[in-house]
């Protein structure tokens, strides 16, 4: 997805860093994503959810709280109240420069902050929490034995997720003073609660408390065996697909001009992470697929390979071509099954002066299973028609591929 860098002033004037994941064409709506305690906008789950929602036509802005990620300021000088203030400032910036967020999404403590801030963002129609605590004070459990040091000395260095942070007594007192029950009861926005029953960081009983305290419309969806950070790509993808489908009910219908703004035929492929080969694929901003490679070549084997996608194209186009021909000729064709395999073979008959007989070419073997009360001549003609499939012709003949670099918006 096109990703834009954004900067805006936070609650104390320090510059906060953000990213905007844009869909192809005009966004149907804007969402604001708030990250978990001591995390950042670049957490894998945040990136994946934002990218998947952008695939679905929803632009997502994700930002770093003061003192975290790429934002300025000192984390030690922040607390839950300042986080809420930063969140409201993020929404203000979106309203002033883009469009006010219609969807608010918060992960873990970011979910609690989202609930607390929702009343101050009137344009928001829907609120989503992911693994959120029912009370902000829940976060003190992560401080462990350091909590006593903080209360005694006023502050302490605490190791969280492998990083060192200074946590102050003011922070602890602030989260303890916060409550979400009233905010949930007066939310007046649709609420979606996403939580994993096996969440070892924020127990699922928190989801129950949030759900009970809120009024309708409200929904709860289990994230099954996902971990708290949704570290597996498939868990983040699932959460995003649920959010996109659920939020549609609370968003304005697409206008005709919006639908026409999406460039027809755009297939977008984006990396999941630099360390692997998994790719996220969207087609016209609507259809969502993944591509990968086997473990043997460095992939994670979570989706078809690029060559398998070529075989899919050939097989699907062949079946469609035969069906359309049979309809036009009124043939009693009951069903078509096309099996396609791909490999590389020596081009023994090649007259390529450079490669000669040692040149290897791609071979697609297509097997047709045609059923129906068809005469032998009709069957033979259907086999001939298969070679007229447009994808078949494209693969047989040279294609012109133009590659152009676009401006880096990341």
ABEGO torsion letter per residue (X at the ends): XBBBBBBBBBAAGBBBBBBBBBBBEBBABBBBBBBBBGBBAABAAAAAAAAAAAAAGBBBBBBBBBGBEABBEBAAABBAAAAAAAAAAAAAAAAAABBBBABBBBBEAAAAAAAAAAAABAABABBBBBGBBABAAAAAAAAEAAAAAAAAAGBBBBBBGGBBBBBBAAAAAAAAABBAAAAAAAAGBBBBBBBBAABAABBAAAAAAAAAABBOBBBBBBAEABBAAGABAAAAAAAAAAAAAAAAAABBBBBAAAAAABBBGBBBBBBABAABABBBBBBGGABBBBBBBBAAAGBAGABBBAAAAAAAAAAAAAAAAAAAAAAAAGBBBABBBBBBBBBBBBBAABABAAAEAABBBBBBBBBBBBBEBBBAAAAAAAAAAAAABAAAAAAABBBBBBBBBBBBAX
